[in-house]
């Protein structure tokens, strides 16, 4: 159950980062370097969080904390 809550936290954080990047992208004025840097930073956070979540899921699977189920 703990692993599922962590995954949900990561998904919410990823969606927040993606939404903030969209906000800065839409709000950006022509030639504004500050907002462009914020968009890149938010998308970099999204990529980093996605990578950490993927690695965490692989480790949890290898340790048996999560198990796949048959469909």
Biopython code that builds the backbone (N, CA, C, O; Angstrom):
import numpy as np
from Bio.PDB.StructureBuilder import StructureBuilder

atoms = [
    (1, "UNK", "N", (0.823, -1.196, 0.000)),
    (1, "UNK", "CA", (0.000, 0.000, 0.000)),
    (1, "UNK", "C", (0.867, 1.261, 0.000)),
    (1, "UNK", "O", (0.531, 2.262, -0.632)),
    (2, "UNK", "N", (1.996, 1.190, 0.727)),
    (2, "UNK", "CA", (2.898, 2.338, 0.810)),
    (2, "UNK", "C", (3.475, 2.688, -0.561)),
    (2, "UNK", "O", (3.596, 3.864, -0.905)),
    (3, "UNK", "N", (3.829, 1.676, -1.336)),
    (3, "UNK", "CA", (4.391, 1.909, -2.673)),
    (3, "UNK", "C", (3.350, 2.563, -3.575)),
    (3, "UNK", "O", (3.682, 3.441, -4.371)),
    (4, "UNK", "N", (2.114, 2.147, -3.456)),
    (4, "UNK", "CA", (1.044, 2.738, -4.266)),
    (4, "UNK", "C", (0.851, 4.215, -3.931)),
    (4, "UNK", "O", (0.618, 5.027, -4.826)),
    (5, "UNK", "N", (0.947, 4.565, -2.664)),
    (5, "UNK", "CA", (0.808, 5.967, -2.281)),
    (5, "UNK", "C", (1.975, 6.800, -2.817)),
    (5, "UNK", "O", (1.784, 7.945, -3.228)),
    (6, "UNK", "N", (3.167, 6.234, -2.814)),
    (6, "UNK", "CA", (4.324, 6.945, -3.356)),
    (6, "UNK", "C", (4.167, 7.150, -4.856)),
    (6, "UNK", "O", (4.479, 8.225, -5.367)),
    (7, "UNK", "N", (3.687, 6.133, -5.570)),
    (7, "UNK", "CA", (3.460, 6.256, -7.014)),
    (7, "UNK", "C", (2.413, 7.332, -7.295)),
    (7, "UNK", "O", (2.583, 8.139, -8.208)),
    (8, "UNK", "N", (1.350, 7.345, -6.529)),
    (8, "UNK", "CA", (0.317, 8.371, -6.710)),
    (8, "UNK", "C", (0.893, 9.756, -6.446)),
    (8, "UNK", "O", (0.575, 10.702, -7.166)),
    (9, "UNK", "N", (1.744, 9.891, -5.413)),
    (9, "UNK", "CA", (2.397, 11.164, -5.137)),
    (9, "UNK", "C", (3.248, 11.604, -6.334)),
    (9, "UNK", "O", (3.205, 12.767, -6.735)),
    (10, "UNK", "N", (4.015, 10.678, -6.897)),
    (10, "UNK", "CA", (4.840, 11.009, -8.052)),
    (10, "UNK", "C", (3.989, 11.420, -9.253)),
    (10, "UNK", "O", (4.347, 12.355, -9.969)),
    (11, "UNK", "N", (2.889, 10.747, -9.476)),
    (11, "UNK", "CA", (2.015, 11.093, -10.597)),
    (11, "UNK", "C", (1.442, 12.496, -10.416)),
    (11, "UNK", "O", (1.387, 13.272, -11.370)),
    (12, "UNK", "N", (1.015, 12.825, -9.197)),
    (12, "UNK", "CA", (0.495, 14.167, -8.927)),
    (12, "UNK", "C", (1.592, 15.214, -9.123)),
    (12, "UNK", "O", (1.336, 16.271, -9.699)),
    (13, "UNK", "N", (2.802, 14.936, -8.654)),
    (13, "UNK", "CA", (3.916, 15.874, -8.819)),
    (13, "UNK", "C", (4.265, 16.063, -10.288)),
    (13, "UNK", "O", (4.572, 17.176, -10.714)),
    (14, "UNK", "N", (4.222, 14.983, -11.067)),
    (14, "UNK", "CA", (4.504, 15.064, -12.503)),
    (14, "UNK", "C", (3.439, 15.907, -13.198)),
    (14, "UNK", "O", (3.764, 16.750, -14.034)),
    (15, "UNK", "N", (2.174, 15.686, -12.860)),
    (15, "UNK", "CA", (1.102, 16.473, -13.465)),
    (15, "UNK", "C", (1.195, 17.942, -13.065)),
    (15, "UNK", "O", (0.916, 18.821, -13.880)),
    (16, "UNK", "N", (1.582, 18.218, -11.824)),
    (16, "UNK", "CA", (1.764, 19.605, -11.376)),
    (16, "UNK", "C", (2.887, 20.271, -12.170)),
    (16, "UNK", "O", (2.747, 21.411, -12.612)),
    (17, "UNK", "N", (3.989, 19.566, -12.348)),
    (17, "UNK", "CA", (5.110, 20.116, -13.105)),
    (17, "UNK", "C", (4.723, 20.370, -14.551)),
    (17, "UNK", "O", (5.091, 21.394, -15.125)),
    (18, "UNK", "N", (3.990, 19.450, -15.135)),
    (18, "UNK", "CA", (3.535, 19.620, -16.513)),
    (18, "UNK", "C", (2.569, 20.800, -16.628)),
    (18, "UNK", "O", (2.636, 21.565, -17.591)),
    (19, "UNK", "N", (1.678, 20.949, -15.659)),
    (19, "UNK", "CA", (0.743, 22.070, -15.665)),
    (19, "UNK", "C", (1.440, 23.411, -15.478)),
    (19, "UNK", "O", (1.069, 24.399, -16.111)),
    (20, "UNK", "N", (2.442, 23.446, -14.617)),
    (20, "UNK", "CA", (3.160, 24.708, -14.430)),
    (20, "UNK", "C", (3.951, 25.067, -15.684)),
    (20, "UNK", "O", (4.061, 26.246, -16.020)),
    (21, "UNK", "N", (4.503, 24.079, -16.382)),
    (21, "UNK", "CA", (5.193, 24.355, -17.637)),
    (21, "UNK", "C", (4.219, 24.915, -18.666)),
    (21, "UNK", "O", (4.558, 25.842, -19.401)),
    (22, "UNK", "N", (3.017, 24.361, -18.725)),
    (22, "UNK", "CA", (2.006, 24.870, -19.646)),
    (22, "UNK", "C", (1.623, 26.309, -19.285)),
    (22, "UNK", "O", (1.466, 27.155, -20.164)),
    (23, "UNK", "N", (1.474, 26.574, -17.994)),
    (23, "UNK", "CA", (1.130, 27.922, -17.548)),
    (23, "UNK", "C", (2.204, 28.928, -17.964)),
    (23, "UNK", "O", (1.889, 29.992, -18.498)),
    (24, "UNK", "N", (3.462, 28.592, -17.721)),
    (24, "UNK", "CA", (4.548, 29.501, -18.083)),
    (24, "UNK", "C", (4.673, 29.653, -19.595)),
    (24, "UNK", "O", (5.038, 30.721, -20.086)),
    (25, "UNK", "N", (4.372, 28.591, -20.329)),
    (25, "UNK", "CA", (4.439, 28.655, -21.782)),
    (25, "UNK", "C", (3.355, 29.564, -22.346)),
    (25, "UNK", "O", (3.614, 30.346, -23.261)),
    (26, "UNK", "N", (2.145, 29.465, -21.805)),
    (26, "UNK", "CA", (1.032, 30.278, -22.282)),
    (26, "UNK", "C", (1.219, 31.734, -21.866)),
    (26, "UNK", "O", (0.890, 32.646, -22.624)),
    (27, "UNK", "N", (1.742, 31.950, -20.672)),
    (27, "UNK", "CA", (1.907, 33.290, -20.134)),
    (27, "UNK", "C", (3.115, 34.018, -20.719)),
    (27, "UNK", "O", (3.229, 35.239, -20.603)),
    (28, "UNK", "N", (4.008, 33.268, -21.342)),
    (28, "UNK", "CA", (5.273, 33.831, -21.826)),
    (28, "UNK", "C", (5.059, 34.974, -22.825)),
    (28, "UNK", "O", (4.272, 34.863, -23.765)),
    (29, "UNK", "N", (5.769, 36.051, -22.597)),
    (29, "UNK", "CA", (5.734, 37.186, -23.522)),
    (29, "UNK", "C", (6.816, 36.974, -24.577)),
    (29, "UNK", "O", (7.773, 36.232, -24.357)),
    (30, "UNK", "N", (6.658, 37.621, -25.701)),
    (30, "UNK", "CA", (7.617, 37.474, -26.799)),
    (30, "UNK", "C", (9.013, 37.900, -26.337)),
    (30, "UNK", "O", (9.206, 39.031, -25.890)),
    (31, "UNK", "N", (9.972, 36.996, -26.448)),
    (31, "UNK", "CA", (11.351, 37.312, -26.117)),
    (31, "UNK", "C", (11.673, 37.302, -24.636)),
    (31, "UNK", "O", (12.744, 37.766, -24.245)),
    (32, "UNK", "N", (10.782, 36.789, -23.798)),
    (32, "UNK", "CA", (11.020, 36.750, -22.362)),
    (32, "UNK", "C", (11.875, 35.543, -22.010)),
    (32, "UNK", "O", (11.430, 34.403, -22.140)),
    (33, "UNK", "N", (13.074, 35.784, -21.575)),
    (33, "UNK", "CA", (14.004, 34.706, -21.237)),
    (33, "UNK", "C", (13.634, 34.054, -19.911)),
    (33, "UNK", "O", (13.835, 32.853, -19.727)),
    (34, "UNK", "N", (13.092, 34.847, -18.989)),
    (34, "UNK", "CA", (12.781, 34.329, -17.650)),
    (34, "UNK", "C", (11.733, 33.220, -17.709)),
    (34, "UNK", "O", (11.907, 32.173, -17.086)),
    (35, "UNK", "N", (10.640, 33.439, -18.456)),
    (35, "UNK", "CA", (9.593, 32.422, -18.541)),
    (35, "UNK", "C", (10.070, 31.206, -19.328)),
    (35, "UNK", "O", (9.671, 30.081, -19.028)),
    (36, "UNK", "N", (10.913, 31.417, -20.324)),
    (36, "UNK", "CA", (11.452, 30.285, -21.080)),
    (36, "UNK", "C", (12.278, 29.385, -20.170)),
    (36, "UNK", "O", (12.205, 28.160, -20.263)),
    (37, "UNK", "N", (13.064, 30.001, -19.293)),
    (37, "UNK", "CA", (13.859, 29.215, -18.349)),
    (37, "UNK", "C", (12.963, 28.452, -17.379)),
    (37, "UNK", "O", (13.272, 27.327, -16.986)),
    (38, "UNK", "N", (11.857, 29.072, -17.001)),
    (38, "UNK", "CA", (10.930, 28.393, -16.085)),
    (38, "UNK", "C", (10.251, 27.203, -16.758)),
    (38, "UNK", "O", (10.013, 26.181, -16.114)),
    (39, "UNK", "N", (9.938, 27.327, -18.042)),
    (39, "UNK", "CA", (9.333, 26.216, -18.780)),
    (39, "UNK", "C", (10.316, 25.054, -18.849)),
    (39, "UNK", "O", (9.950, 23.906, -18.596)),
    (40, "UNK", "N", (11.556, 25.355, -19.192)),
    (40, "UNK", "CA", (12.582, 24.309, -19.288)),
    (40, "UNK", "C", (12.807, 23.655, -17.931)),
    (40, "UNK", "O", (12.947, 22.434, -17.848)),
    (41, "UNK", "N", (12.843, 24.446, -16.875)),
    (41, "UNK", "CA", (13.044, 23.908, -15.533)),
    (41, "UNK", "C", (11.882, 22.998, -15.122)),
    (41, "UNK", "O", (12.107, 21.927, -14.557)),
    (42, "UNK", "N", (10.649, 23.415, -15.400)),
    (42, "UNK", "CA", (9.479, 22.601, -15.043)),
    (42, "UNK", "C", (9.463, 21.292, -15.824)),
    (42, "UNK", "O", (9.141, 20.240, -15.271)),
    (43, "UNK", "N", (9.811, 21.353, -17.111)),
    (43, "UNK", "CA", (9.832, 20.121, -17.903)),
    (43, "UNK", "C", (10.990, 19.217, -17.494)),
    (43, "UNK", "O", (10.875, 17.993, -17.565)),
    (44, "UNK", "N", (12.097, 19.806, -17.070)),
    (44, "UNK", "CA", (13.217, 19.000, -16.569)),
    (44, "UNK", "C", (12.822, 18.278, -15.285)),
    (44, "UNK", "O", (13.180, 17.117, -15.086)),
    (45, "UNK", "N", (12.085, 18.967, -14.417)),
    (45, "UNK", "CA", (11.582, 18.314, -13.204)),
    (45, "UNK", "C", (10.661, 17.149, -13.561)),
    (45, "UNK", "O", (10.716, 16.092, -12.933)),
    (46, "UNK", "N", (9.814, 17.348, -14.575)),
    (46, "UNK", "CA", (8.902, 16.287, -14.994)),
    (46, "UNK", "C", (9.672, 15.062, -15.463)),
    (46, "UNK", "O", (9.335, 13.935, -15.102)),
    (47, "UNK", "N", (10.699, 15.281, -16.259)),
    (47, "UNK", "CA", (11.502, 14.163, -16.762)),
    (47, "UNK", "C", (12.209, 13.464, -15.607)),
    (47, "UNK", "O", (12.235, 12.235, -15.543)),
    (48, "UNK", "N", (12.780, 14.243, -14.699)),
    (48, "UNK", "CA", (13.466, 13.648, -13.552)),
    (48, "UNK", "C", (12.536, 12.843, -12.664)),
    (48, "UNK", "O", (12.875, 11.736, -12.244)),
    (49, "UNK", "N", (11.359, 13.397, -12.373)),
    (49, "UNK", "CA", (10.388, 12.678, -11.549)),
    (49, "UNK", "C", (9.903, 11.401, -12.226)),
    (49, "UNK", "O", (9.722, 10.377, -11.566)),
    (50, "UNK", "N", (9.695, 11.458, -13.532)),
    (50, "UNK", "CA", (9.266, 10.268, -14.263)),
    (50, "UNK", "C", (10.339, 9.187, -14.218)),
    (50, "UNK", "O", (10.033, 8.007, -14.044)),
    (51, "UNK", "N", (11.594, 9.593, -14.374)),
    (51, "UNK", "CA", (12.701, 8.636, -14.335)),
    (51, "UNK", "C", (12.817, 7.996, -12.954)),
    (51, "UNK", "O", (12.980, 6.780, -12.847)),
    (52, "UNK", "N", (12.736, 8.801, -11.901)),
    (52, "UNK", "CA", (12.830, 8.270, -10.535)),
    (52, "UNK", "C", (11.670, 7.328, -10.248)),
    (52, "UNK", "O", (11.864, 6.283, -9.627)),
    (53, "UNK", "N", (10.465, 7.683, -10.689)),
    (53, "UNK", "CA", (9.312, 6.815, -10.463)),
    (53, "UNK", "C", (9.482, 5.487, -11.199)),
    (53, "UNK", "O", (9.158, 4.433, -10.651)),
    (54, "UNK", "N", (9.982, 5.527, -12.426)),
    (54, "UNK", "CA", (10.193, 4.301, -13.190)),
    (54, "UNK", "C", (11.202, 3.394, -12.492)),
    (54, "UNK", "O", (10.970, 2.192, -12.357)),
    (55, "UNK", "N", (12.315, 3.963, -12.050)),
    (55, "UNK", "CA", (13.331, 3.178, -11.350)),
    (55, "UNK", "C", (12.767, 2.617, -10.048)),
    (55, "UNK", "O", (13.029, 1.464, -9.704)),
    (56, "UNK", "N", (11.992, 3.430, -9.321)),
    (56, "UNK", "CA", (11.399, 2.971, -8.073)),
    (56, "UNK", "C", (10.437, 1.797, -8.307)),
    (56, "UNK", "O", (10.412, 0.848, -7.523)),
    (57, "UNK", "N", (9.656, 1.864, -9.375)),
    (57, "UNK", "CA", (8.731, 0.771, -9.683)),
    (57, "UNK", "C", (9.497, -0.503, -10.041)),
    (57, "UNK", "O", (9.101, -1.601, -9.647)),
    (58, "UNK", "N", (10.586, -0.355, -10.784)),
    (58, "UNK", "CA", (11.399, -1.530, -11.135)),
    (58, "UNK", "C", (12.031, -2.156, -9.886)),
    (58, "UNK", "O", (12.073, -3.381, -9.765)),
    (59, "UNK", "N", (12.516, -1.337, -8.971)),
    (59, "UNK", "CA", (13.098, -1.854, -7.724)),
    (59, "UNK", "C", (12.026, -2.522, -6.873)),
    (59, "UNK", "O", (12.258, -3.601, -6.328)),
    (60, "UNK", "N", (10.863, -1.904, -6.751)),
    (60, "UNK", "CA", (9.769, -2.485, -5.969)),
    (60, "UNK", "C", (9.320, -3.819, -6.565)),
    (60, "UNK", "O", (8.982, -4.746, -5.829)),
    (61, "UNK", "N", (9.316, -3.915, -7.882)),
    (61, "UNK", "CA", (8.959, -5.177, -8.531)),
    (61, "UNK", "C", (10.016, -6.242, -8.260)),
    (61, "UNK", "O", (9.682, -7.392, -7.977)),
    (62, "UNK", "N", (11.301, -5.858, -8.347)),
    (62, "UNK", "CA", (12.386, -6.816, -8.117)),
    (62, "UNK", "C", (12.407, -7.314, -6.674)),
    (62, "UNK", "O", (12.743, -8.472, -6.423)),
    (63, "UNK", "N", (12.053, -6.453, -5.731)),
    (63, "UNK", "CA", (12.038, -6.844, -4.319)),
    (63, "UNK", "C", (10.749, -7.542, -3.908)),
    (63, "UNK", "O", (10.651, -8.043, -2.787)),
    (64, "UNK", "N", (9.762, -7.584, -4.792)),
    (64, "UNK", "CA", (8.509, -8.270, -4.490)),
    (64, "UNK", "C", (7.505, -7.422, -3.742)),
    (64, "UNK", "O", (6.508, -7.940, -3.239)),
    (65, "UNK", "N", (7.757, -6.104, -3.661)),
    (65, "UNK", "CA", (6.807, -5.225, -2.979)),
    (65, "UNK", "C", (5.541, -5.039, -3.778)),
    (65, "UNK", "O", (4.472, -4.823, -3.207)),
    (66, "UNK", "N", (5.644, -5.121, -5.093)),
    (66, "UNK", "CA", (4.475, -5.096, -5.963)),
    (66, "UNK", "C", (4.545, -6.330, -6.845)),
    (66, "UNK", "O", (5.624, -6.747, -7.264)),
    (67, "UNK", "N", (3.406, -6.899, -7.118)),
    (67, "UNK", "CA", (3.364, -8.096, -7.967)),
    (67, "UNK", "C", (2.340, -7.877, -9.068)),
    (67, "UNK", "O", (1.287, -7.283, -8.839)),
    (68, "UNK", "N", (2.654, -8.360, -10.266)),
    (68, "UNK", "CA", (1.669, -8.235, -11.350)),
    (68, "UNK", "C", (0.531, -9.229, -11.119)),
    (68, "UNK", "O", (0.698, -10.234, -10.428)),
    (69, "UNK", "N", (-0.599, -8.938, -11.696)),
    (69, "UNK", "CA", (-1.742, -9.837, -11.577)),
    (69, "UNK", "C", (-2.164, -10.265, -12.970)),
    (69, "UNK", "O", (-1.981, -9.519, -13.932)),
    (70, "UNK", "N", (-2.719, -11.439, -13.082)),
    (70, "UNK", "CA", (-3.192, -11.944, -14.355)),
    (70, "UNK", "C", (-4.498, -11.273, -14.746)),
    (70, "UNK", "O", (-5.317, -10.928, -13.895)),
    (71, "UNK", "N", (-4.671, -11.100, -16.011)),
    (71, "UNK", "CA", (-5.910, -10.470, -16.493)),
    (71, "UNK", "C", (-6.876, -11.541, -16.927)),
    (71, "UNK", "O", (-7.984, -11.231, -17.367)),
]
sb = StructureBuilder()
sb.init_structure("model")
sb.init_model(0)
sb.init_chain("A")
sb.init_seg("    ")
for serial, (resi, resn, name, xyz) in enumerate(atoms, 1):
    if name == "N":
        sb.init_residue(resn, " ", resi, " ")
    sb.init_atom(name, np.array(xyz, "f"), 0.0, 1.0, " ", f" {name:<3s}", serial, name[0])
structure = sb.get_structure()
